[in-house]
């Protein structure tokens, strides 16, 4: 039976409850780009903003996982003492400032605070000592030391930054937990809670991927990612390669390599082609521009040709990496070369201009990726999509049984991440995506999303009528929704 809930560990830290979901998955995802770790949580004054990220860095030698936390306070104090850092994190910061040397205000404050810290804490900071009585702070720093985390602390204009590098070959969940502990310790110190951990008592913090509103079968939000794509491992791998080529322009230039900038996706409706284009944009870190048929086709003579020229003229001016999506491509340039009536001639003219524009676009703006999707590839003239214009031509088939199981698992996990809270379970323990996949032959990802939507709506309406949440969504609920979907 496939487990739909990712591994989750609840850790008591400094009086707070920290829920860490899929720690190993978070660290693995950092290889592909920065991962925001804090999903949910409320911080005491004067802290008003907290961010914590992890990313893999290979630029300066052997790969390392770089943990970074930022804490912003309500005011913008000028120095360490005004920030109120009076515990282990404060001494780490003091040592950092003092080590910079010089005669500036920051260095002077650092030297004073470091001297004060030495009087309060006889042992060196390198031993990760904590002030007398603060056993909780001592424990956090001891855990960090034992995990191999060597944190550094900086401050600037009311922002405290904690950062630490761990060799990627050695990184594990313990490092993530230790980093969160250091972050919460800094919150305590900024809040004046330097003796007993009372300020965080009763608070809950969630560490995991930020919840998104997009489903793995079709985009509901611009935040959709390749991690949400189920059942298409080869396609995801190809798109990750495209993203890597954008993130490493120096390597591409050294070898004179040209990244694939034209991608055609074809397959039946509902298989996630548009979602994949959005996910590629997010993987690259690019803007996303969707070109719809009404923006091009015009009933007036010459209007369609002017529109396609305008669209490509604007594309040449983009100053950021951009994914341009021509959805339902066949409806724009279908049957090029066929027929001799006025309508066919207009279509031929649009197709001809599209070819000309594609021939020079990538040379004039290498930061543009053109993605076209179609449900009817036989309607697209081969000359339009030849290599050089569209280097990747990718079939997006309806998912097989294993693919449907993966899609369902990802969908359910996303809903759990977004909606489940202490005291509310959205899905029952008997949910088995593999068994459901066997009952959903022929359905696409969009169909599976629709089955889930129907069940969610039915449960919500029942709660509205009865005044209390009904039983969680179970296997039988989804089977009935699939049967209803087949009946139409």
C-alpha positions as CSV (number, residue, x, y, z in Angstrom):
1,X,0.0,0.0,0.0
2,X,1.4,3.4,-1.0
3,X,1.9,5.8,1.9
4,X,0.3,9.1,0.9
5,X,1.6,11.1,3.9
6,X,5.3,12.0,3.6
7,X,7.5,11.0,6.5
8,X,6.9,13.5,9.3
9,X,8.7,13.9,12.6
10,X,7.6,16.1,15.5
11,X,10.5,17.6,17.5
12,X,10.2,19.6,20.7
13,X,12.5,22.6,20.4
14,X,12.9,25.3,23.0
15,X,9.3,25.0,24.2
16,X,7.9,24.9,20.7
17,X,6.6,21.9,18.6
18,X,8.4,21.6,15.3
19,X,6.9,19.4,12.6
20,X,9.4,18.4,10.0
21,X,7.9,16.8,6.9
22,X,10.1,14.7,4.5
23,X,13.5,16.0,5.7
24,X,15.3,13.7,3.3
25,X,13.2,15.0,0.4
26,X,13.8,18.6,1.3
27,X,17.6,18.1,1.2
28,X,17.4,16.2,-2.1
29,X,15.3,19.0,-3.7
30,X,17.9,21.5,-2.7
31,X,20.1,20.2,-5.5
32,X,17.7,21.7,-8.0
33,X,17.5,25.1,-6.4
34,X,16.8,26.9,-3.1
35,X,14.1,25.3,-0.9
36,X,12.0,27.4,1.5
37,X,11.9,25.4,4.7
38,X,9.4,27.3,6.9
39,X,5.8,26.7,5.9
40,X,3.8,27.9,8.9
41,X,4.4,29.5,12.2
42,X,3.9,32.7,14.2
43,X,6.9,34.5,15.8
44,X,6.9,36.7,18.9
45,X,7.7,40.4,18.9
46,X,10.0,42.0,18.0
47,X,10.6,39.4,15.3
48,X,8.4,40.2,12.3
49,X,9.8,38.2,9.5
50,X,11.7,34.9,9.4
51,X,13.0,33.0,6.4
52,X,15.0,29.8,6.3
53,X,16.3,28.1,3.1
54,X,18.7,25.3,2.0
55,X,20.3,25.0,-1.3
56,X,23.2,23.0,-2.8
57,X,26.2,25.0,-4.0
58,X,28.8,23.6,-6.4
59,X,30.5,26.9,-7.4
60,X,33.4,26.9,-5.1
61,X,34.6,23.3,-5.1
62,X,33.1,20.1,-3.6
63,X,29.3,20.5,-3.3
64,X,27.9,21.8,-0.1
65,X,24.4,22.3,1.3
66,X,24.1,25.9,2.4
67,X,21.6,26.6,5.2
68,X,20.6,30.3,5.6
69,X,18.1,31.9,8.1
70,X,17.1,35.5,8.1
71,X,15.3,37.2,11.1
72,X,14.0,40.8,10.7
73,X,13.0,42.8,13.8
74,X,10.4,45.5,14.0
75,X,12.9,48.4,14.3
76,X,16.2,48.9,12.5
77,X,18.7,49.1,15.3
78,X,22.3,50.2,14.7
79,X,24.1,47.5,16.4
80,X,24.4,44.2,18.3
81,X,23.3,45.5,21.7
82,X,20.2,47.2,20.3
83,X,19.2,43.9,18.7
84,X,19.1,42.4,22.1
85,X,21.0,39.2,21.3
86,X,22.3,38.2,24.7
87,X,22.7,34.4,24.4
88,X,24.7,31.9,22.4
89,X,23.7,33.4,19.0
90,X,24.6,36.9,20.3
91,X,28.1,35.8,21.2
92,X,28.6,34.1,17.8
93,X,27.6,37.4,16.2
94,X,29.9,39.4,18.5
95,X,32.9,37.2,17.7
96,X,32.0,37.6,14.0
97,X,32.0,41.4,14.2
98,X,35.1,41.6,16.3
99,X,37.0,39.3,13.9
100,X,36.4,41.8,11.1
101,X,38.8,44.3,12.7
102,X,38.9,47.9,11.8
103,X,37.7,50.9,13.7
104,X,34.1,51.1,12.5
105,X,31.0,51.2,14.7
106,X,30.2,47.5,14.0
107,X,33.7,46.3,14.9
108,X,33.7,48.5,18.1
109,X,30.3,47.1,19.1
110,X,31.6,43.6,18.3
111,X,34.6,44.0,20.5
112,X,32.6,45.3,23.4
113,X,30.0,42.5,23.1
114,X,32.6,39.8,22.7
115,X,34.4,41.1,25.8
116,X,31.1,41.1,27.7
117,X,30.4,37.6,26.4
118,X,33.8,36.4,27.6
119,X,33.1,37.7,31.1
120,X,29.7,36.1,31.2
121,X,30.8,32.8,29.5
122,X,34.4,32.0,30.5
123,X,34.7,29.2,27.9
124,X,35.4,30.2,24.2
125,X,32.6,30.4,21.8
126,X,34.2,27.6,19.8
127,X,33.1,25.3,22.5
128,X,29.5,26.4,21.9
129,X,28.9,27.3,25.5
130,X,25.7,28.9,26.7
131,X,25.1,31.4,29.6
132,X,24.6,30.0,33.1
133,X,21.0,28.9,33.6
134,X,20.2,28.6,29.9
135,X,20.3,24.8,29.6
136,X,18.0,24.9,26.6
137,X,20.3,27.3,24.7
138,X,23.3,25.1,25.7
139,X,21.5,22.1,24.4
140,X,20.7,23.7,21.0
141,X,24.3,24.6,20.4
142,X,25.6,21.2,21.6
143,X,23.3,19.5,19.1
144,X,24.6,21.8,16.3
145,X,28.2,21.0,17.2
146,X,27.5,17.3,17.4
147,X,25.8,17.4,14.0
148,X,28.8,19.1,12.5
149,X,27.1,22.4,11.9
150,X,29.4,25.4,12.3
151,X,27.1,28.4,12.2
152,X,28.2,32.0,11.4
153,X,26.0,35.0,12.4
154,X,25.9,38.4,10.8
155,X,23.6,41.4,11.4
156,X,22.7,44.4,9.3
157,X,20.1,47.1,9.9
158,X,17.8,45.0,12.0
159,X,18.3,41.7,10.2
160,X,20.1,38.8,11.7
161,X,21.5,36.2,9.3
162,X,22.6,32.7,10.4
163,X,24.3,30.6,7.8
164,X,26.2,27.3,7.8
165,X,27.6,25.0,5.1
166,X,27.6,21.2,5.3
167,X,29.3,18.9,2.7
168,X,26.5,17.5,0.5
169,X,28.0,14.1,0.9
170,X,27.4,14.3,4.7
171,X,24.2,16.3,5.0
172,X,21.3,14.7,6.7
173,X,18.1,15.5,8.6
174,X,20.0,16.1,11.8
175,X,21.6,19.2,10.2
176,X,18.2,20.5,9.2
177,X,16.9,20.1,12.7
178,X,20.0,21.7,14.2
179,X,19.6,24.7,11.9
180,X,16.0,25.2,12.9
181,X,17.0,25.0,16.6
182,X,19.6,27.8,16.0
183,X,16.9,29.9,14.3
184,X,14.5,29.5,17.2
185,X,17.3,30.2,19.7
186,X,17.9,33.5,17.9
187,X,14.1,34.3,18.2
188,X,14.3,33.6,21.9
189,X,17.3,36.0,22.4
190,X,15.7,38.7,20.3
191,X,12.5,38.4,22.4
192,X,14.5,38.6,25.7
193,X,13.9,35.0,26.6
194,X,17.4,34.1,27.6
195,X,16.8,32.0,30.7
196,X,13.9,29.6,30.3
197,X,12.3,28.9,26.9
198,X,8.9,30.4,27.7
199,X,8.3,32.7,24.8
200,X,8.0,29.9,22.3
201,X,5.9,27.6,24.5
202,X,2.7,26.4,22.8
203,X,3.8,27.5,19.4
204,X,3.9,25.1,16.4
205,X,6.3,25.5,13.4
206,X,6.1,23.5,10.2
207,X,9.2,22.7,8.2
208,X,8.6,21.4,4.7
209,X,7.9,22.5,1.2
210,X,5.6,25.5,1.0
211,X,2.0,24.3,0.2
212,X,0.9,25.1,-3.4
213,X,-2.5,25.3,-4.9
214,X,-1.6,23.6,-8.2
215,X,-2.5,20.0,-8.8
216,X,-0.4,17.5,-10.6
217,X,-2.9,17.3,-13.4
218,X,-3.4,20.9,-14.4
219,X,-2.1,24.3,-13.3
220,X,-4.1,26.2,-10.7
221,X,-1.2,28.5,-9.8
222,X,2.0,29.8,-11.2
223,X,3.9,28.0,-8.4
224,X,3.6,24.6,-10.0
225,X,6.9,22.7,-10.0
226,X,8.4,19.7,-11.7
227,X,8.3,17.9,-8.4
228,X,4.5,17.8,-8.7
229,X,4.6,16.0,-12.0
230,X,3.7,12.3,-11.7
231,X,4.1,9.5,-14.2
232,X,6.5,11.3,-16.6
233,X,10.0,10.7,-15.3
234,X,11.7,11.0,-18.7
235,X,10.0,14.3,-19.5
236,X,10.9,15.7,-16.1
237,X,14.5,14.6,-16.6
238,X,14.6,16.4,-20.0
239,X,13.2,19.6,-18.5
240,X,15.6,19.6,-15.6
241,X,18.4,19.4,-18.2
242,X,17.0,22.5,-19.9
243,X,16.9,24.3,-16.6
244,X,20.5,23.3,-15.9
245,X,21.6,24.8,-19.2
246,X,20.1,28.1,-18.2
247,X,21.6,28.1,-14.7
248,X,25.2,27.5,-16.1
249,X,25.7,29.9,-19.0
250,X,29.5,29.8,-18.5
251,X,29.7,26.1,-19.2
252,X,27.4,26.4,-22.2
253,X,29.6,29.3,-23.6
254,X,32.8,27.4,-23.0
255,X,31.6,24.5,-25.2
256,X,29.7,26.6,-27.7
257,X,26.6,24.6,-26.8
258,X,23.2,25.9,-27.7
259,X,20.4,25.0,-25.3
260,X,17.2,23.7,-26.7
261,X,14.9,26.7,-26.9
262,X,12.0,25.3,-28.9
263,X,9.9,22.5,-27.3
264,X,6.8,20.9,-28.8
265,X,4.7,18.7,-26.5
266,X,1.9,16.6,-28.0
267,X,-0.6,14.1,-26.6
268,X,-4.2,13.7,-25.6
269,X,-6.1,16.4,-23.6
270,X,-5.7,16.4,-19.8
271,X,-2.2,14.9,-19.7
272,X,-0.6,18.0,-18.2
273,X,1.1,19.7,-21.1
274,X,0.3,23.3,-20.0
275,X,1.2,22.4,-16.4
276,X,4.6,21.1,-17.6
277,X,5.3,24.4,-19.4
278,X,4.5,26.3,-16.2
279,X,6.7,24.0,-14.2
280,X,9.6,24.4,-16.7
281,X,9.4,28.2,-16.2
282,X,9.6,27.8,-12.5
283,X,12.5,25.3,-12.8
284,X,14.4,27.8,-14.9
285,X,13.4,30.8,-12.8
286,X,11.8,32.3,-15.8
287,X,8.7,34.5,-16.4
288,X,5.8,32.7,-18.0
289,X,3.8,34.2,-21.0
290,X,0.9,32.3,-22.4
291,X,-0.1,33.2,-26.0
292,X,-3.7,32.2,-26.7
293,X,-5.3,31.7,-30.1
294,X,-7.5,34.9,-29.8
295,X,-4.4,37.0,-29.3
296,X,-3.2,36.0,-32.8
297,X,-6.1,35.2,-35.1
298,X,-8.0,38.2,-36.3
299,X,-11.0,38.3,-38.6
300,X,-9.6,41.4,-40.5
301,X,-7.2,41.0,-43.4
302,X,-3.6,41.2,-42.3
303,X,-4.5,41.3,-38.6
304,X,-3.2,37.9,-37.7
305,X,0.1,38.5,-39.4
306,X,0.5,41.8,-37.5
307,X,-0.3,40.1,-34.2
308,X,2.3,37.3,-34.6
309,X,5.0,39.9,-35.6
310,X,4.1,42.0,-32.5
311,X,4.3,38.9,-30.2
312,X,7.8,38.0,-31.4
313,X,8.9,41.7,-31.4
314,X,8.0,41.8,-27.7
315,X,9.8,38.5,-27.1
316,X,13.1,40.0,-28.5
317,X,12.8,42.7,-25.8
318,X,12.4,40.4,-22.8
319,X,15.2,41.1,-20.3
320,X,14.6,38.1,-18.1
321,X,14.5,34.4,-19.0
322,X,11.0,33.8,-20.3
323,X,8.9,30.7,-21.3
324,X,6.5,31.6,-24.1
325,X,3.7,29.1,-24.4
326,X,1.7,28.7,-27.6
327,X,-1.1,26.5,-26.3
328,X,-3.3,24.5,-28.8
329,X,-0.6,25.3,-31.4
330,X,-2.6,23.5,-34.1
331,X,-5.4,26.0,-33.9
332,X,-3.0,28.8,-34.8
333,X,-1.2,27.3,-37.7
334,X,-3.1,24.1,-38.5
335,X,-3.0,22.5,-42.0
336,X,-0.3,24.9,-43.2
337,X,-0.1,24.5,-47.0
338,X,-3.5,23.0,-47.4
339,X,-6.3,24.5,-49.5
340,X,-6.5,27.6,-51.7
341,X,-9.4,29.5,-50.2
342,X,-8.9,32.8,-48.3
343,X,-9.0,31.2,-44.9
344,X,-6.3,28.7,-45.8
345,X,-4.2,31.5,-47.3
346,X,-4.4,33.5,-44.1
347,X,-3.4,30.4,-42.1
348,X,-0.4,29.9,-44.4
349,X,0.6,33.5,-44.0
350,X,0.6,33.2,-40.2
351,X,2.6,29.9,-40.4
352,X,5.1,31.5,-42.8
353,X,5.7,34.5,-40.5
354,X,6.0,32.1,-37.5
355,X,8.8,30.2,-39.3
356,X,10.7,33.4,-40.1
357,X,10.4,34.8,-36.6
358,X,11.6,31.5,-35.0
359,X,14.6,31.4,-37.3
360,X,16.1,34.5,-35.7
361,X,14.5,34.7,-32.3
362,X,17.0,32.5,-30.4
363,X,20.0,34.3,-31.8
364,X,18.6,37.7,-30.9
365,X,17.4,36.7,-27.4
366,X,18.8,33.4,-26.1
367,X,16.9,33.8,-22.8
368,X,13.5,32.9,-24.5
369,X,12.1,29.3,-24.6
370,X,9.2,28.8,-27.0
371,X,6.9,25.9,-26.0
372,X,4.1,24.8,-28.2
373,X,1.4,22.2,-27.2
374,X,-1.0,20.3,-29.4
375,X,-3.5,17.5,-29.0
376,X,-3.3,16.9,-32.8
377,X,0.3,16.7,-34.0
378,X,-0.8,15.5,-37.4
379,X,-2.3,18.9,-38.1
380,X,1.0,20.7,-37.7
381,X,3.2,21.0,-40.8
382,X,6.6,19.3,-40.4
383,X,8.5,22.3,-41.6
384,X,7.2,24.4,-38.7
385,X,8.6,22.1,-36.1
386,X,11.8,21.0,-37.6
387,X,15.0,20.9,-35.6
388,X,16.4,24.4,-35.1
389,X,13.0,25.7,-34.5
390,X,11.7,23.0,-32.1
391,X,14.7,20.9,-31.0
392,X,12.7,18.8,-28.5
393,X,9.5,17.0,-29.6
394,X,8.0,15.2,-26.6
395,X,5.1,12.9,-26.5
396,X,2.9,13.3,-23.3
397,X,0.8,10.2,-23.2
398,X,-2.1,9.3,-21.0
399,X,-0.6,7.8,-17.8
400,X,-0.3,4.1,-17.3
401,X,-1.3,2.4,-14.0
402,X,2.0,3.2,-12.3
403,X,1.8,6.7,-13.5
404,X,-1.7,7.2,-12.2
405,X,-0.7,5.9,-8.8
406,X,2.1,8.4,-8.7
407,X,-0.1,11.2,-9.8
408,X,-2.7,10.4,-7.2
409,X,-0.1,10.1,-4.5
410,X,1.3,13.6,-5.4
411,X,-2.2,15.1,-5.5
412,X,-3.2,13.7,-2.2
413,X,0.1,14.8,-0.5
414,X,-0.3,18.3,-1.8
415,X,-3.8,18.5,-0.4
416,X,-2.6,17.1,2.9
417,X,0.2,19.7,3.1
418,X,-2.2,22.5,2.3
419,X,-5.3,21.6,4.3
420,X,-4.6,19.2,7.1
421,X,-4.0,20.8,10.5
422,X,-3.9,19.5,14.1
423,X,-7.4,18.1,14.8
424,X,-8.4,17.9,11.1
425,X,-7.6,14.9,8.8
426,X,-8.6,15.3,5.2
427,X,-7.8,11.7,4.1
428,X,-8.4,8.4,5.8
429,X,-5.7,5.8,6.5
430,X,-7.2,3.3,4.1
431,X,-6.4,5.4,1.0
432,X,-4.5,3.3,-1.4
433,X,-3.4,5.1,-4.6
434,X,-2.1,1.9,-6.2
435,X,-5.5,0.2,-5.8
436,X,-7.3,3.3,-7.2
437,X,-4.9,3.4,-10.1
438,X,-6.0,-0.1,-11.1
439,X,-9.6,1.1,-11.1
440,X,-8.9,4.2,-13.3
441,X,-7.7,2.7,-16.6
442,X,-7.9,5.3,-19.4
443,X,-8.2,8.3,-17.1
444,X,-5.8,11.3,-17.4
445,X,-4.3,13.4,-14.6
446,X,-7.1,16.0,-15.2
447,X,-9.7,13.3,-14.7
448,X,-8.1,12.2,-11.4
449,X,-8.1,15.8,-10.3
450,X,-11.8,16.1,-11.2
451,X,-12.6,13.0,-9.1
452,X,-10.8,14.5,-6.1
453,X,-12.6,17.8,-6.6
454,X,-16.0,16.1,-6.6
455,X,-15.2,14.3,-3.3
456,X,-13.9,17.5,-1.7
457,X,-17.0,19.4,-2.7
458,X,-19.3,16.6,-1.4
459,X,-17.5,16.6,2.0
460,X,-17.6,20.4,2.3
461,X,-21.3,20.6,1.5
462,X,-22.0,17.8,4.0
463,X,-20.1,19.8,6.7
464,X,-22.1,22.9,5.8
465,X,-25.4,21.0,6.2
466,X,-24.5,19.1,9.4
467,X,-22.3,21.7,11.1
468,X,-19.4,19.3,11.8
469,X,-16.7,17.7,9.6
470,X,-17.7,14.3,8.1
471,X,-15.4,11.3,8.0
472,X,-12.1,11.8,6.1
473,X,-12.0,11.0,2.4
474,X,-11.5,7.3,2.1
475,X,-11.1,4.7,-0.6
476,X,-14.8,4.1,-1.2
477,X,-15.4,7.9,-1.6
478,X,-12.9,8.1,-4.4
479,X,-14.1,4.9,-6.1
480,X,-17.7,6.4,-6.2
481,X,-16.3,9.6,-7.6
482,X,-14.5,7.7,-10.4
483,X,-17.6,5.8,-11.2
484,X,-19.6,9.0,-11.4
485,X,-16.9,10.5,-13.7
486,X,-17.3,7.5,-16.1
487,X,-21.0,7.9,-16.1
488,X,-20.6,11.6,-17.1
